[in-house]
Amino acid sequence: MHFPISGVTIDPLLLVSLGFVVGILGGLFGVGGSFLAGPALFALGLPMNFVVGTDLTHIVGKSIVAARKHWTLGNIDLRLALVMVIGTLVGIYDGVAAINALKKIGMVNQVVGCVSIVVYSGISFFVAYESWRSAKMPLGKKKPSETAAVHKDKQAFRGFAVWVQELRLGPRIALPFSGIQSISIVAILLVSFVGGAFSAFLGGGAGYIRMPSMVYLLGIPTHIAVGTDLFEIVVSASYGSYQHAMSGNVDVLIALIMQTGAAVGAQIGATLTQYFSGPRLRMAFAPLPLIGAGLIVYGLLYGHAVK
């Protein structure tokens, strides 16, 4: 099928299947699946500026479905999410501006592609190492009300997350839902700003940046980080889609076709989070960004022209 907006020809069944897989991954890991969706679209021949804008657009509906499911499961820290929205929106604006600047000089495929490879590979190796370390660490003292899985997950958030939580930087906020007595609002805004910028620059909701950052830097329990990140993806994807659409970077038809599969997969993925402990959930996520990096390499070698 030919898509006149982006000027590419792609089998619609491939797009539906890709959307379904991405929906499952988004609901399960809270990362939107853009670390696979974007690279897959690039490998199928879509220019990178359309990859970024279209990927953002298609995950809006899927993320709403997944976030609603996580809300019913009690996995969303609404106070944390509302603070993060501010940094997310500012980051998106800057990310869209960077894409448009690269598009004007004809370097969007090369620069975004190379940054994607570095980011995806780094995240994959870091998450794999930390998950392996967390799974082997002793449990320590457990509260009577905690399950062993929840307690073990909390033990992973020692070290740097504790240091971040103790930073005396600007106003502070309590996040009782996430079990955090006090944390700097500036730290939360920095995490959300980086997530928003990556969302607009690399595509998707940038949960592959924001979700690990919430876990390892802010100390948010994994299941709450997944649900809260999906709430943030709804915001970042909606605003980012609008900004990219105004810049001519969105193929709406491709996004709609992918959404038909993604909406179903999102509900399945969100339900599956109940059956994995935090370290196991992160370990399962670890190899996936490497697949995305491989698809980007293939796309760069195959060659694409900016539309």
N, C-alpha and C positions, 0 to 999 in steps of 0.2 A: 504494500500500500504506500502511495506517495503522499508525503506531507508537505504541502506547498509553502507553509510559513517558514520552516527550517530548510526546505529543499532536499530532504532525504527520503529514502524508501526503506521501510522496516515492516516486517511481518507483524500484524496486530496481535497474533497469538503469543508471540514472543513478549510483547509489551504487557499483555494480561498476566502471563506467567511470571514475568519479572516483578510486576506490581504485587502479586500474591506472595512471593517469597519475601519481598521487602516489607510487606505488611506484617508477616509473621515475625521477622527479625525486629521490626520497630516495636511491636507489642511486647515481645519477650525481653529485649535489652534496653528499650527506651531510647534508642539512638536513631530512629527514623529510617534506618537501612540505607541511607544515602552513600555510605562508604562502599556499597555494592551497586546501588541503582545508578548513581552518577557515572562511575567507571564503566558499567555495562552499556549505558546509553552512548558513551564516548566510543567504546569499542564497536558499537553497531553503526557508527558513522555520524552521530550528531555532533556538530561543532561545540566547543566547550562553553561558549557563552550561552547557548541554548540548553546545554546539559545542566548548567547551574540554575537558570531560571525555571526550566521545565520541571526539574527534580523538586525544587521548592514548591511549585504549584501542585504537583500530584500528591504530595504527602499531607496537604492540609486536611482533606477529608479523612484520610486514614488515621492521622494523628488525633483527630477529634474522637473517632470511634475508640481508639486505644486508650486515650486519656479518660474518656467516660467510663470505660471498663475498670481502669485503675482507680478511679474515684470510688466506684462501688466496692472495690477491694480494700479501700482505706490506705492507698499508697501515695497520696498527694499531700505534701506540706504546703497548704495554700499561702501561709504567711511568707514562706521562703520564695514561692513562685512569684508573688506580687512584687517583692523587692527586686527579683531578678529581671522582671519585665523591663525595668528602666534601662539597665545596662544592655540588655538584648537589643532593644530598639536602636540605641545609639550605635552599637556595633554593626548592625545590619546596614545602616545608612552609609557608614564608612566602607563596608565590604562591597556594596553595589557601586560606589564611586570608583573603587580600585578596579573592578571588572570593566567598567566603561572606559577607564583610562587605558587599560591594556588592549581593549578591543580597537580603540582608535589607532594604535600603533601596530596592530596585527600580531600581538604576542600573547594573546589570551590562552591559546591552546598550550603553548610551551611552558609559560610561567605557572599557570594554574595546575597543569599536569604534573610538573616537577614538584611543586609544593605539596600536592596531593600524595605523591609517592612517599615523600619524606614524612609527612604527618601520619599517614596510615601505617607505615612500617614502624615508626616510633611508638605509636599507640599500641600496636599489636605486641611488640616485644615487652613493653613496660607492663601491660596488663597481664600477660602470661607469667612474667616473673613474679609480680606481686601476688597473683592468685595462687601460684604454687607455694610461695612463702606463707601466705595466710592459711592455706589448707593444712600446713604442717606445724603451725605454731600452737603451743599449749593454750588451753582455754582460759586458765586463770579462774578467779572467783566469779561465780555466776549468781545473778539475782534469782530468787525463787520463782518470780513471775516470768522469767525468760526461758524460751526453749533453747536447746543446745545450739541449733542452727543460728538463731538470732544472736546469741551471745558470741559465738565464734565470729560472726560477721562484724560485730562491734569491736572485737579485739584487733581487727585489721586496720582500724582507724587510729592507731597510736602513731607516735613519731611526728611526721610533718603536719598532719591534720591537727594534732594537739597544739603545735606551735602556731599554726594559723589561727586557731580558735582563741589563743591567748594574746594575739596581737592587740596592742593598745593603739588602734588607728581609727580615728573618727568615732561617730556614734555607734552604739552596739545594739544588738537585738537578741531576744531569746527565741529559740526555736524548740519549744517543748515537744512538739509532735515528732521531731527528729531526735529528741533526747539531748539537745544542746542547750546548756544554760545561758550562754552568752557568746556572741561572735560579732566581729566587726562587719558593719554594713558595707564598708569599702571593699572588703575581701569578697563579699557576695557579688557586688557590682562589677568588680574586675573579672571574676569568673564568667559572669553573664555577658559582659562586653566582648570578651574573647570568643565566647560561643556564638554570639550574634555576628561578629565579624567573619568568622569561619563559615557560618551558615550562608551568608551572602556571597562569600568569595569562592568556596568550594562546593556549595550546593547542599540541599537537604536542611535538616534542622540543626546540624552540627552536634547532635547528641554524642557522637564519637569523641568530641572534645569536652562538652559540658557534663555529660554523665560521669566519666572518669574523674573530672575535676571536682565535681560535687562529692564523690566518694573519697578520693585521696587527698584533696586539699581542704575541703570544708568538713569532712567527717560525717557526711550524711549516710545512713544505712542504705545498702544497695537497692532494696525493693522500693524505698521511698524516693531514692534518687531516680530510679527508672520512671516511676509515675509522675514525679514533679517535672522531670525533664520532658516528658511527653506533653505536659501542659505548656511548657515553654516552647516546644516545637510548634504547637498550634499558633502561638503568638509570632514567633520568628518566621515561620513559613508563610503565614498570611501577609505580614508586612513586607517580607522579602519578595514574595510573589508580585505584590503590587508594584514595588519599586522596579523590579526587573521587567515586568510587563510594560511599564511606562518607558523603559529603555529598549524595548523590542527584543528581549531575550527569552521569550516564552512561546513555546508551541503548545497551544491550549489543547489541541486534538490529541496529541501524544499523552499529555497529562491526564485527560479524561479517560482514555483507554486503559492506562496503567491503574487508575483509581478503581476501576471495576474489580480488579483482582486484589488490590491493596486493602479495600474495606473489609473483605472477608478474612484475609490473612491477619489483620490487626487484632481481631477479636480472639482468634486462635492463639496468637502469641501472648496476649495479655493474660489469658487463662493459664498458660503454661508456666508463668512466673511463680505460681504457687507451689510448684513441684521441685524447685531448685533452691539450694542455699546460696548465700551471697558469693562465697569464693567459687563455687561450682558455676554459678551464673556468669561470673566474670571470666572464668577459664574457658567456658564455651564460646564466649565472645572473642577471645584473644586472636584466633587464626583468621577471622573474617576480614579485618581490614587488609591483611596481606593479599587476599584474593582481589580486593578492590585495587590495590597497588599494581598487581599483575595485569589487570585489565587496562589500567591507565598506560602501562608500558606498552602493551599491545597496540592500543590506540595511537600512541605517539609514533611507534614504528610503522604502523599502517599508513598514517598521514591523514590529516584533515585540513580543510580550508575554512577560515573564518567566514561566516555568512553575514 
